[in-house]
């Protein structure tokens, strides 16, 4: 599950997305340079091979570690794209293009939001959607919607099977949250799964928040939101904490965790990007990133290891059990660090964020906590910790 939004103003476009996936499914920041290819070359996406183009753009991607495609990202021309799962009564192919593949293909092949919209719609018509999308649940499959933006505005694309609908956003705010929003496809929507995912409730919450979002800092706060007045996530046994943009896993039927977050501020003369590179934006720091400048974030998998994503998980999972006093101290310091990061150049910002993360890992490794979460929620996260300490769960993937 995910939430994506744009705010289109006369001289600027704000874009934000939370990527919500399985809790042990590490998300990695990837930088891919522009590249030329020979004629008649073939590209292998996650599950399907398609003809390659002669030249691809440089891209910055936020992607699940095991996929070719990406949940969100930007390219050298200032185009940003994020996708969402939607659910429709249309067939999906076993070997189609994933929505995440289409995000990356749009970024690699387009120089504007309009071009990216055309690329995605054409590829869906030619190759179809489909294939395994889940990590813990490899049989999980879905249709897709996309938010595509550049300095001139945004496009919404929604796709059910090979059928697509589009809408241009020239002014104002718009959000997508795992439900079909365009009337052309509404009759095809599966009405059950969006309810379990609380899609309408999250979209209304995001729409309420983005109406007053005026800059990147406020866009980040939208992605950190747990619902009206809630500092902590509110869990349900059925579906965890899925009622607000910042999701936390814990449901026995449906469980999504925000595993990566991305914000873009697209101005006429400058495009700026920030990514957490970690789960739980409510606890994390958005770091400045750029298409042309890679950072060493490690190579995370579904097993605990040496990477930015898993380093922060030690803090994230400890803070889920923290008492009110420790949580208040932590968030106060995080807010101070976030302000420093936003006011610093890229190199300094990363050093500040790295030092803060290291300090809190040291503090929490020597502290004892009285975990007062419900027993069923404690067991849920204990199982996740046990799984991630043993293996990276991809027994069904041969590649």
Secondary structure by P-SEA (a helix, b strand, c coil): cbbbbbbbcccbbbbbbbbbccccbbbbbbbbcccccccbbbbbcccccccccccccccccccccccccccccccccbbbbbbbbbbccbbbbcccccaaaaaaaaaaccccaaaaaaaaaaaaaccccccccccccccbbbbbbbbbbccccbbbbbbcccbbbbbbbcbbbbbbcccccccccccccccccccccaaaaaaaaaaaaacccccaaaaaaaaacccccccbbbbbcccccccccccccccccbbbcccbbbbbbbcccbbbbbbccccccccbbbbbbccccccccccccccccccaaaaaaaaaaaaaaccaaaaaaaaaaaaaaaaaaaaccaaaaaaaaaaaaaaaaaaaaaccccccccaaaaaaaaaaaaaaacccccccccc
